[in-house]
Amino acid sequence: MRVAKYFSNSDIRLEDMSRPVIGPGEILVKVEASGICGTDVMEWYRIKKAPRVLGHEISGTIIETQSDAFRPGQRVFVSHHVPCDVCKYCRAGHHTACETLHTGNYDPGGYSEFVRVPKLNVEKGVYPLPDSVSFNDGTMIEPLACALRGQRVIDVKKGQTVLVLGSGVSGLLNVLVAKQRGAKVIATDVDAYRLSKAKECGADEAWHPDELPALKAEKIIVCTGAYSAVEQAFRCVDRKGVILLFAIPNRPIEVPSVDFWRNEITLTSSYGAAGQDLEESLRAIANSQIPVKHLITHTLPLTEIQKGFQLVVEGKQTLKVVLQP
């Protein structure tokens, strides 16, 4: 089978690899659509484990199965990370801190023609796609689930002011979720195209970060790796406010300790999604409660993955890029 192996953002090589052989309880999925995640182009983060086959936002068709729960021909979304549900973190509801979730994956990765889904992932992370959800839309289940989880962690509520810093795909998904929760949403980005998309997604205001009026927001969601966004978050957070690091910069964060202490600011993070979030995301997409289709701007064959990475890195007139192996 054909796979795309990542060496760096500018060096992704198409290679041939043997099709994975499944074992008891496992399934083999033909990848129909695979989204390029913003974290996949975070070179400083990804290159540490290169070379490898990346890709974790997939939907596809079951080709072979050794699980009684699924049959060949089923259309499915497959989660790459699943929790164990028995460790102390899972029992406390902190599933995304589970070691099993952080170490598990499917084989070899979503940028391939086929993936072997391990037994645990089959049991906890495979979801049949309703007819109303296309394969392309299925690649948005995991990204939306991450936004849903993040806003549940910081308890975004109706009537609050939410400042979303960065209006790429993750920022726009957070705009959509915050509006669904009834918040007033202010979005920023350095790119005019993305600011226009933020308004289309329901943002009440959309500003270039250098032109953002003075304000205080109860909840701030950092959706860009630009360190200047972290600094802006501390300037804009209200007393008793919460800053959520949905994205992280490539350097340690300096906390203005006096303001942090006197104003009782909370700085927290959110990583990934778990079953509850994925199920909620799938329902929201299937029922058109949260529109995601318009966030997919490019669809490319796997053979053009290098172009796809370039589009995501440059970010010009580009949001979600979906590969079709």
C-alpha positions as CSV (number, residue, x, y, z in Angstrom):
1,M,0.0,0.0,0.0
2,R,1.0,3.6,-0.4
3,V,1.9,5.7,2.6
4,A,3.3,9.3,3.1
5,K,6.2,9.3,5.5
6,Y,7.0,12.5,7.3
7,F,10.6,13.6,7.7
8,S,10.0,17.4,7.9
9,N,7.4,19.8,6.7
10,S,9.2,20.1,3.4
11,D,10.2,16.5,3.1
12,I,7.3,14.1,3.0
13,R,8.0,10.9,0.9
14,L,5.6,8.6,-0.7
15,E,6.6,5.0,0.0
16,D,5.3,1.5,-0.4
17,M,4.5,-0.5,2.8
18,S,3.0,-3.9,3.3
19,R,-0.7,-3.8,4.2
20,P,-1.2,-4.3,7.9
21,V,-2.4,-7.8,9.0
22,I,-5.1,-7.7,11.6
23,G,-5.4,-9.9,14.7
24,P,-8.2,-10.9,17.1
25,G,-10.6,-8.1,17.8
26,E,-9.0,-5.8,15.2
27,I,-10.3,-4.2,12.0
28,L,-8.7,-3.0,8.8
29,V,-10.0,0.3,7.5
30,K,-9.5,1.7,4.0
31,V,-8.8,5.4,4.6
32,E,-11.3,7.5,2.5
33,A,-10.4,10.9,4.0
34,S,-7.6,12.1,6.3
35,G,-7.4,15.7,7.6
36,I,-4.1,17.6,8.0
37,C,-4.1,18.8,11.6
38,G,-2.3,22.0,12.6
39,T,-0.2,20.0,15.0
40,D,1.1,18.0,12.1
41,V,2.8,21.1,10.7
42,M,4.3,22.1,14.1
43,E,7.7,21.0,12.9
44,W,9.5,21.6,16.2
45,Y,7.0,19.2,17.8
46,R,6.7,16.5,15.1
47,I,10.3,16.2,13.9
48,K,11.4,14.7,17.2
49,K,9.8,11.4,16.2
50,A,10.5,11.5,12.5
51,P,10.4,9.6,10.2
52,R,6.9,8.4,10.7
53,V,3.5,8.2,9.1
54,L,1.4,11.0,10.6
55,G,-2.4,11.6,10.3
56,H,-5.0,11.1,13.0
57,E,-8.2,12.6,11.6
58,I,-9.6,9.8,9.5
59,S,-12.8,8.3,8.2
60,G,-13.0,5.3,6.0
61,T,-14.6,1.9,5.2
62,I,-14.0,-1.3,7.0
63,I,-12.4,-3.8,4.7
64,E,-11.6,-6.7,7.1
65,T,-12.8,-7.4,10.6
66,Q,-12.0,-9.8,13.4
67,S,-14.5,-8.0,15.7
68,D,-18.1,-9.1,16.1
69,A,-19.1,-5.4,16.7
70,F,-18.4,-4.4,13.1
71,R,-18.8,-5.7,9.6
72,P,-17.0,-5.2,6.2
73,G,-18.4,-2.2,4.3
74,Q,-19.3,-0.1,7.3
75,R,-18.5,3.6,7.0
76,V,-16.7,4.7,10.2
77,F,-14.7,7.4,12.0
78,V,-11.7,6.0,13.9
79,S,-10.2,7.7,16.9
80,H,-6.4,7.3,17.1
81,H,-6.2,7.9,20.9
82,V,-8.4,6.1,23.4
83,P,-8.3,6.0,27.2
84,C,-8.1,2.9,29.4
85,D,-11.2,4.0,31.5
86,V,-9.7,2.3,34.6
87,C,-6.7,4.4,35.7
88,K,-6.9,7.1,38.4
89,Y,-7.1,9.8,35.7
90,C,-10.0,8.2,33.8
91,R,-11.9,7.4,37.1
92,A,-11.6,11.1,37.9
93,G,-12.9,12.1,34.5
94,H,-9.5,13.3,33.2
95,H,-9.4,10.8,30.3
96,T,-7.0,12.9,28.2
97,A,-4.4,12.6,30.9
98,C,-4.5,8.8,30.6
99,E,-1.2,7.1,29.7
100,T,-3.0,4.7,27.4
101,L,-4.5,7.5,25.5
102,H,-1.1,9.2,25.0
103,T,0.6,6.0,23.9
104,G,-2.0,4.2,21.7
105,N,-2.5,4.8,18.0
106,Y,-3.6,3.0,14.8
107,D,-1.1,1.4,12.4
108,P,0.7,3.0,10.6
109,G,-1.0,6.4,10.5
110,G,-3.8,8.3,8.7
111,Y,-1.6,9.3,5.8
112,S,-1.9,5.8,4.2
113,E,-4.2,3.8,2.2
114,F,-5.1,1.4,5.0
115,V,-4.9,1.4,8.8
116,R,-5.0,-1.5,11.3
117,V,-7.1,-0.5,14.3
118,P,-6.0,-2.2,17.5
119,K,-8.5,-4.1,19.7
120,L,-8.7,-1.4,22.3
121,N,-9.4,1.3,19.7
122,V,-12.0,-0.9,18.1
123,E,-13.8,-1.3,21.4
124,K,-13.5,2.4,22.5
125,G,-12.8,4.5,19.4
126,V,-14.7,3.4,16.3
127,Y,-18.0,5.1,15.4
128,P,-20.3,4.3,12.5
129,L,-20.9,7.3,10.3
130,P,-24.5,8.2,9.7
131,D,-25.5,8.7,6.0
132,S,-25.7,12.4,6.7
133,V,-22.0,12.6,7.5
134,S,-19.7,12.4,4.5
135,F,-16.1,11.0,4.7
136,N,-14.8,14.5,4.5
137,D,-17.0,15.8,7.2
138,G,-15.9,12.8,9.3
139,T,-12.4,14.2,9.4
140,M,-13.8,17.1,11.5
141,I,-15.1,14.9,14.3
142,E,-11.9,14.8,16.2
143,P,-11.0,18.5,15.8
144,L,-14.5,19.6,16.9
145,A,-14.4,17.2,19.8
146,C,-11.2,18.9,21.0
147,A,-12.9,22.2,21.0
148,L,-16.0,20.8,22.8
149,R,-13.8,19.3,25.5
150,G,-11.7,22.5,26.0
151,Q,-14.8,24.6,26.5
152,R,-16.3,22.1,28.9
153,V,-13.0,22.1,30.9
154,I,-13.2,25.9,31.3
155,D,-17.0,26.0,31.5
156,V,-17.9,28.5,28.9
157,K,-21.4,29.8,29.6
158,K,-24.2,31.9,28.1
159,G,-23.5,35.6,28.7
160,Q,-19.8,35.4,29.1
161,T,-17.3,37.1,26.9
162,V,-15.0,34.7,25.1
163,L,-11.9,35.9,23.3
164,V,-10.5,33.5,20.7
165,L,-6.9,34.3,19.8
166,G,-6.2,32.9,16.3
167,S,-8.8,32.0,13.7
168,G,-7.4,29.0,12.0
169,V,-9.4,25.8,12.0
170,S,-9.1,25.3,15.8
171,G,-10.0,28.9,16.5
172,L,-13.0,28.8,14.2
173,L,-14.3,25.6,15.8
174,N,-13.9,27.3,19.2
175,V,-15.9,30.3,17.8
176,L,-18.7,28.0,16.7
177,V,-18.8,26.1,20.0
178,A,-18.7,29.3,22.1
179,K,-21.6,30.8,20.1
180,Q,-23.6,27.6,20.5
181,R,-23.0,27.9,24.3
182,G,-24.5,31.4,24.2
183,A,-21.3,33.4,24.7
184,K,-20.3,36.7,23.2
185,V,-17.3,35.9,21.0
186,I,-14.5,38.1,19.9
187,A,-11.9,36.6,17.5
188,T,-8.5,37.8,16.3
189,D,-6.1,36.9,13.6
190,V,-3.4,38.5,11.5
191,D,-5.0,37.3,8.3
192,A,-8.0,39.2,6.7
193,Y,-9.3,36.0,5.1
194,R,-9.5,34.2,8.5
195,L,-11.1,37.2,10.2
196,S,-13.8,37.1,7.5
197,K,-14.3,33.4,8.3
198,A,-14.5,34.1,12.0
199,K,-17.4,36.5,11.3
200,E,-19.0,33.8,9.1
201,C,-18.8,31.4,12.0
202,G,-20.7,33.8,14.2
203,A,-18.0,35.9,16.0
204,D,-19.6,39.1,17.2
205,E,-16.3,41.0,16.6
206,A,-13.2,40.1,14.6
207,W,-10.0,42.1,14.9
208,H,-6.4,42.1,13.9
209,P,-4.5,41.6,17.2
210,D,-2.7,44.9,16.9
211,E,-6.1,46.7,16.6
212,L,-8.0,44.9,19.3
213,P,-9.7,47.4,21.6
214,A,-9.1,47.3,25.3
215,L,-11.3,44.7,26.9
216,K,-11.6,42.2,29.7
217,A,-12.9,38.7,28.9
218,E,-13.9,36.0,31.3
219,K,-12.6,33.2,29.1
220,I,-9.7,33.4,26.6
221,I,-8.8,30.6,24.3
222,V,-5.4,30.7,22.7
223,C,-5.5,29.0,19.3
224,T,-2.2,30.1,17.8
225,G,1.4,29.2,18.6
226,A,2.4,32.9,18.4
227,Y,3.9,33.9,21.7
228,S,2.4,37.4,21.3
229,A,-1.0,35.8,21.7
230,V,-0.1,34.5,25.2
231,E,1.1,37.9,26.2
232,Q,-2.1,39.4,24.8
233,A,-4.2,36.9,26.7
234,F,-2.7,38.0,30.0
235,R,-3.5,41.6,29.1
236,C,-7.1,40.9,28.2
237,V,-8.2,38.4,30.9
238,D,-10.6,39.6,33.5
239,R,-10.3,39.1,37.2
240,K,-11.1,35.5,38.1
241,G,-10.8,34.8,34.3
242,V,-9.5,31.7,32.6
243,I,-6.9,31.4,29.9
244,L,-7.0,28.1,28.0
245,L,-3.9,27.1,26.1
246,F,-5.6,25.2,23.2
247,A,-2.4,25.8,21.2
248,I,1.1,26.3,22.7
249,P,4.1,28.4,21.7
250,N,7.5,27.0,21.0
251,R,9.0,28.5,24.2
252,P,8.4,28.6,27.9
253,I,5.6,30.9,29.0
254,E,6.3,33.8,31.4
255,V,3.5,34.5,33.8
256,P,2.9,38.0,35.1
257,S,3.0,36.7,38.6
258,V,1.6,39.8,40.4
259,D,-1.5,40.1,38.2
260,F,-1.8,36.3,38.2
261,W,-1.9,36.3,42.0
262,R,-3.9,39.5,42.7
263,N,-6.5,38.9,40.1
264,E,-6.8,35.1,40.7
265,I,-6.3,34.2,37.1
266,T,-6.5,30.6,36.0
267,L,-4.1,29.3,33.3
268,T,-4.9,25.9,32.0
269,S,-4.7,23.7,29.0
270,S,-6.7,21.1,27.0
271,Y,-5.2,18.2,25.1
272,G,-7.1,16.0,22.7
273,A,-10.6,14.5,23.2
274,A,-12.1,11.4,24.7
275,G,-15.2,9.3,24.0
276,Q,-17.8,11.7,25.5
277,D,-16.4,14.5,23.4
278,L,-16.2,12.5,20.2
279,E,-19.8,11.2,20.6
280,E,-21.0,14.8,21.2
281,S,-19.1,16.0,18.2
282,L,-20.5,13.3,15.9
283,R,-24.0,14.1,17.0
284,A,-23.4,17.8,16.4
285,I,-22.1,17.3,12.9
286,A,-24.8,14.7,12.0
287,N,-27.6,16.9,13.2
288,S,-26.0,20.1,11.6
289,Q,-25.9,21.7,15.0
290,I,-22.4,22.9,14.4
291,P,-21.6,23.4,10.7
292,V,-18.1,22.2,9.8
293,K,-18.4,21.5,6.0
294,H,-17.4,25.1,5.1
295,L,-14.2,24.8,7.0
296,I,-12.8,22.3,4.5
297,T,-11.2,24.4,1.8
298,H,-9.1,21.9,-0.1
299,T,-9.3,18.2,-1.0
300,L,-6.2,16.5,-2.4
301,P,-5.1,13.0,-3.3
302,L,-2.4,11.5,-1.0
303,T,0.1,12.0,-3.8
304,E,-0.2,15.8,-3.3
305,I,0.4,15.7,0.5
306,Q,3.5,17.9,0.1
307,K,1.3,20.6,-1.5
308,G,-1.3,20.1,1.3
309,F,1.4,20.7,4.0
310,Q,2.5,23.8,2.2
311,L,-1.0,25.1,2.1
312,V,-1.5,24.6,5.8
313,V,1.9,26.1,6.7
314,E,1.3,29.2,4.5
315,G,-2.3,29.5,5.7
316,K,-3.3,31.8,2.8
317,Q,-7.0,31.2,1.8
318,T,-6.7,27.9,3.5
319,L,-8.4,26.3,6.4
320,K,-8.8,22.5,6.6
321,V,-7.0,20.4,4.0
322,V,-8.3,16.9,3.5
323,L,-6.3,14.1,1.8
324,Q,-8.1,11.3,0.0
325,P,-5.7,8.3,-0.1
